[in-house]
Amino acid sequence: MKNIEIKLASANDAIKIEPIFSLYREFYGMEKDSPGTIDFLRKRLGNNESILLYAERNGSIIGFAQLYPTFSSASLRKAYVLNDLYVIETERKQGIAKLLINESIEIAQRDECVRISLSTAKDNPAQTLYEKMGFKESSFKFYNYNI
Protein backbone atom coordinates (compact mmCIF):
# COMPACT_ATOMS: atom_id res chain seq x y z
CA MET A 1 0.00 0.00 0.00
CA LYS A 2 1.58 3.18 -1.13
CA ASN A 3 1.81 6.07 1.32
CA ILE A 4 -0.67 4.59 3.83
CA GLU A 5 0.06 4.90 7.52
CA ILE A 6 -1.98 3.29 10.28
CA LYS A 7 -2.02 5.57 13.30
CA LEU A 8 -3.32 5.27 16.85
CA ALA A 9 -5.69 8.12 17.69
CA SER A 10 -5.65 10.18 20.86
CA ALA A 11 -8.34 12.47 22.23
CA ASN A 12 -6.52 15.35 20.51
CA ASP A 13 -7.30 13.75 17.13
CA ALA A 14 -11.09 13.91 17.59
CA ILE A 15 -11.54 17.00 15.39
CA LYS A 16 -9.60 15.55 12.46
CA ILE A 17 -11.36 12.16 12.76
CA GLU A 18 -14.85 13.68 12.96
CA PRO A 19 -15.45 14.01 9.17
CA ILE A 20 -14.90 10.31 8.43
CA PHE A 21 -16.65 9.23 11.63
CA SER A 22 -19.64 11.34 10.57
CA LEU A 23 -19.65 9.62 7.15
CA TYR A 24 -19.71 6.29 8.97
CA ARG A 25 -22.64 7.41 11.12
CA GLU A 26 -24.50 8.73 8.08
CA PHE A 27 -23.96 5.34 6.38
CA TYR A 28 -25.98 3.88 9.27
CA GLY A 29 -28.76 6.46 8.90
CA MET A 30 -27.75 8.82 11.69
CA GLU A 31 -28.01 12.58 11.33
CA LYS A 32 -24.79 14.56 11.20
CA ASP A 33 -23.80 15.92 14.61
CA SER A 34 -20.24 17.23 14.44
CA PRO A 35 -20.08 18.61 18.01
CA GLY A 36 -21.64 15.43 19.42
CA THR A 37 -19.27 13.25 17.42
CA ILE A 38 -16.21 15.19 18.57
CA ASP A 39 -17.39 15.03 22.18
CA PHE A 40 -18.06 11.29 21.90
CA LEU A 41 -14.62 10.59 20.42
CA ARG A 42 -12.82 12.79 22.95
CA LYS A 43 -14.54 11.00 25.85
CA ARG A 44 -13.92 7.49 24.55
CA LEU A 45 -10.28 8.16 23.70
CA GLY A 46 -9.58 10.44 26.66
CA ASN A 47 -11.00 7.94 29.16
CA ASN A 48 -9.21 4.99 27.50
CA GLU A 49 -12.60 3.46 26.71
CA SER A 50 -11.71 2.65 23.12
CA ILE A 51 -8.80 2.21 20.75
CA LEU A 52 -9.22 3.99 17.45
CA LEU A 53 -6.88 3.30 14.56
CA TYR A 54 -7.00 5.36 11.41
CA ALA A 55 -5.53 4.97 7.96
CA GLU A 56 -3.99 8.10 6.51
CA ARG A 57 -2.69 8.75 3.01
CA ASN A 58 -0.96 12.04 2.21
CA GLY A 59 -2.55 13.72 5.22
CA SER A 60 -6.10 12.51 4.48
CA ILE A 61 -7.90 10.02 6.70
CA ILE A 62 -9.34 7.31 4.47
CA GLY A 63 -10.45 4.68 6.98
CA PHE A 64 -10.69 3.77 10.65
CA ALA A 65 -11.36 0.93 13.05
CA GLN A 66 -12.49 1.24 16.64
CA LEU A 67 -12.06 -1.41 19.32
CA TYR A 68 -13.90 -1.47 22.62
CA PRO A 69 -12.54 -3.52 25.53
CA THR A 70 -14.66 -6.11 27.27
CA PHE A 71 -13.98 -9.26 29.25
CA SER A 72 -14.70 -12.94 28.94
CA SER A 73 -15.77 -14.42 32.26
CA ALA A 74 -15.47 -17.93 30.87
CA SER A 75 -11.85 -17.51 29.77
CA LEU A 76 -10.94 -15.04 32.54
CA ARG A 77 -9.37 -12.77 29.93
CA LYS A 78 -9.82 -9.50 28.14
CA ALA A 79 -11.46 -9.32 24.70
CA TYR A 80 -12.07 -6.58 22.16
CA VAL A 81 -15.15 -5.75 20.16
CA LEU A 82 -14.35 -4.44 16.71
CA ASN A 83 -17.34 -2.16 16.79
CA ASP A 84 -16.56 0.21 13.94
CA LEU A 85 -14.74 -0.30 10.66
CA TYR A 86 -15.09 2.11 7.78
CA VAL A 87 -13.19 2.98 4.61
CA ILE A 88 -14.29 5.85 2.41
CA GLU A 89 -16.02 4.65 -0.73
CA THR A 90 -13.33 5.76 -3.20
CA GLU A 91 -10.67 3.79 -1.26
CA ARG A 92 -12.52 0.50 -0.83
CA LYS A 93 -11.21 -2.84 -2.17
CA GLN A 94 -7.61 -1.68 -1.91
CA GLY A 95 -6.64 -3.52 1.28
CA ILE A 96 -7.14 -0.67 3.75
CA ALA A 97 -9.70 -2.55 5.86
CA LYS A 98 -7.29 -5.49 5.96
CA LEU A 99 -4.49 -3.22 7.24
CA LEU A 100 -6.78 -1.86 9.96
CA ILE A 101 -7.93 -5.34 10.98
CA ASN A 102 -4.36 -6.68 11.05
CA GLU A 103 -3.28 -3.83 13.31
CA SER A 104 -6.32 -4.50 15.54
CA ILE A 105 -5.30 -8.17 15.80
CA GLU A 106 -1.75 -7.18 16.73
CA ILE A 107 -3.05 -4.93 19.50
CA ALA A 108 -5.33 -7.69 20.81
CA GLN A 109 -2.43 -10.16 20.81
CA ARG A 110 -0.19 -7.66 22.60
CA ASP A 111 -2.92 -7.10 25.21
CA GLU A 112 -3.32 -10.89 25.67
CA CYS A 113 -6.95 -10.89 24.58
CA VAL A 114 -8.84 -14.11 24.08
CA ARG A 115 -10.61 -12.81 20.94
CA ILE A 116 -11.86 -9.97 18.82
CA SER A 117 -15.60 -10.07 18.19
CA LEU A 118 -17.54 -8.21 15.55
CA SER A 119 -21.04 -8.18 14.21
CA THR A 120 -22.20 -7.07 10.80
CA ALA A 121 -25.30 -6.91 8.66
CA LYS A 122 -26.31 -10.24 7.16
CA ASP A 123 -25.89 -8.80 3.66
CA ASN A 124 -22.58 -6.98 4.23
CA PRO A 125 -20.12 -8.07 1.52
CA ALA A 126 -17.24 -7.45 3.97
CA GLN A 127 -18.06 -10.84 5.52
CA THR A 128 -15.88 -12.42 2.86
CA LEU A 129 -12.90 -10.37 4.07
CA TYR A 130 -13.59 -11.22 7.72
CA GLU A 131 -13.72 -14.93 6.94
CA LYS A 132 -10.54 -14.78 4.81
CA MET A 133 -8.79 -13.13 7.77
CA GLY A 134 -9.79 -15.93 10.13
CA PHE A 135 -12.97 -14.64 11.74
CA LYS A 136 -15.50 -17.43 12.28
CA GLU A 137 -19.26 -17.12 12.54
CA SER A 138 -20.27 -17.44 16.17
CA SER A 139 -22.53 -20.18 17.43
CA PHE A 140 -24.14 -17.59 19.70
CA LYS A 141 -27.25 -15.65 18.84
CA PHE A 142 -27.07 -11.95 19.69
CA TYR A 143 -29.98 -9.91 21.02
CA ASN A 144 -30.40 -6.21 21.68
CA TYR A 145 -32.65 -4.44 24.12
CA ASN A 146 -33.03 -0.90 22.82
CA ILE A 147 -33.47 1.94 25.29
For each residue, the residues with C-beta under 8 A, 3 or more apart:
1: 4 94 95 96 99
2: 57
3: 57 58
4: 1 55 56 57 62 96 99
5: 55 56 57
6: 53 54 55 56 99 100 103
7: 53 54 55 56
8: 51 52 53
9: 13 14 17 41 45 52 53 54 64
10: 13 45
11: 14 41 42 45 46
12:
13: 9 10 16 17 41 45 52 54
14: 9 11 17 18 37 38 41 42 45
15: 18 38
16: 13 19 61
17: 9 13 14 20 21 41 52 54 61 64
18: 14 15 21 22 34 37 38 41
19: 16 22 23 61
20: 17 23 24 54 61 62 63 64 86 88
21: 17 18 24 25 37 41 64 86
22: 18 19 25 26 32 33 34 37
23: 19 20 26 27 86 88
24: 20 21 27 28 64 84 86
25: 21 22 28 30 32 33 37
26: 22 23 29 30 31 32
27: 23 24 86
28: 24 25
29: 26
30: 25 26 33
31: 26
32: 22 25 26
33: 22 25 30 36 37
34: 18 22 37 38
35: 38 39
36: 33 39 40
37: 14 18 21 22 25 33 34 40 41
38: 14 15 18 34 35 41 42
39: 35 36 42 43
40: 36 37 43 44
41: 9 11 13 14 17 18 21 37 38 44 45 52
42: 11 14 38 39 45 46
43: 39 40 46 47 49
44: 40 41 47 49 50 52 66
45: 9 10 11 13 14 41 42 48 49 50 52
46: 11 42 43
47: 43 44
48: 45
49: 43 44 45 68 69
50: 44 45 66 67 68 69 83
51: 8 66 67 69 80 104 107
52: 8 9 13 17 41 44 45 64 65 66 67
53: 6 7 8 9 64 65 66 67 100 103 104 107
54: 6 7 9 13 17 20 61 63 64 65
55: 4 5 6 7 61 62 63 64 87 96 99 100
56: 4 5 6 7 59 60 61 62
57: 2 3 4 5 60 62 91
58: 3
59: 56
60: 56 57
61: 16 17 19 20 54 55 56 64
62: 4 20 55 56 57 87 88 91 96
63: 20 54 55 85 86 87 88 91 96 97 100
64: 9 17 20 21 24 52 53 54 55 61 84 85 86 100
65: 52 53 54 82 84 85 86 97 100 101 103 104
66: 44 50 51 52 53 82 83 84 85
67: 50 51 52 53 80 81 82 83 104 107 108 116
68: 49 50 80 81 83
69: 49 50 51 78 79 80 81
70: 78 79 80 81
71: 77 78 79
72: 75 76 77 78 79 114 115
73: 76
74:
75: 72 79 114
76: 72 73
77: 71 72 112 113 114
78: 69 70 71 72 111 112 113 114
79: 69 70 71 72 75 108 113 114 115 116 117
80: 51 67 68 69 70 104 107 108 111 113 115 116 117
81: 67 68 69 70 116 117 118
82: 65 66 67 85 101 104 116 117 118
83: 50 66 67 68 118
84: 24 64 65 66
85: 63 64 65 66 82 97 100 101 118 126
86: 20 21 23 24 27 63 64 65
87: 55 62 63 91 92 96 97 100
88: 20 23 62 63 91 92
89: 92
90:
91: 57 62 63 87 88 94 96
92: 87 88 89 96 97
93:
94: 1 91
95: 1 98 99
96: 1 4 55 62 63 87 91 92 99 100
97: 63 65 85 87 92 100 101 126 129
98: 95 101 102 129 133
99: 1 4 6 55 95 96 102 103
100: 6 53 55 63 64 65 85 87 96 97 103 104
101: 65 82 85 97 98 104 105 129 130 133
102: 98 99 105 106 133
103: 6 53 65 99 100 106 107
104: 51 53 65 67 80 82 100 101 107 108 116
105: 101 102 108 109 116 133
106: 102 103 109 110
107: 51 53 67 80 103 104 110 111
108: 67 79 80 104 105 111 113 115 116
109: 105 106 112 113
110: 106 107
111: 78 80 107 108
112: 77 78 109
113: 77 78 79 80 108 109 116
114: 72 75 77 78 79
115: 72 79 80 108
116: 67 79 80 81 82 104 105 108 113 135
117: 79 80 81 82 138
118: 81 82 83 85 130 135
119: 142
120: 124 126 127 130
121: 124
122:
123:
124: 120 121 127
125: 128
126: 85 97 120 129 130
127: 120 124 130 131
128: 125 131 132
129: 97 98 101 126 132 133
130: 101 118 120 126 127 133 135
131: 127 128 134 135 136 137
132: 128 129
133: 98 101 102 105 129 130
134: 131
135: 116 118 130 131
136: 131
137: 131
138: 117 142
139:
140:
141:
142: 119 138
143:
144:
145:
146:
147:
